[in-house]
């Protein structure tokens, strides 16, 4: 099945060197491959992470505001 997207990609890559094509194929494979965790969390670690992710956002400080505050406080 040819789509406009297929035609566009084919046109853009028709004269590309093999190393570029290999990189594109690797990129596409990474996009469609299911996400894999490169690590395993203990139950306790997962609970801590969940509590942070789903916690009250008002407990957090804006990173830009914190950075600006630190710069002015330490004359940077």
Residue, then its C-alpha position, 0 to 999 in steps of 0.5 A: x500500500x503506497x501512501x503519500x508518506x511512503x512516497x515522500x520517504x522514498x523520494x528523500x532516501x532514494x539517493x542516500x548512502x547506505x550508512x544513512x539508510x542503516x541509521x534510518x532503519x535503526x531509528x524506525x526499529x527503535x520507534x516501533x519496538x516496545x519500550x523496555x526498561x533497562x533496569x528493575x525496581x524493587x517494590x519499595x522503589x516503585x512505590x516511591x516513584x509512583x508517589x512522586x509521579x502521582x503526588x501533589x504538584x504544588x509541592x514542587x518548585x519550578x526549575x527555572x524559578x529555582x535556577x533564577x533564585x540561585x543565580x541571584x542569591x549567589x551572584x552568578 
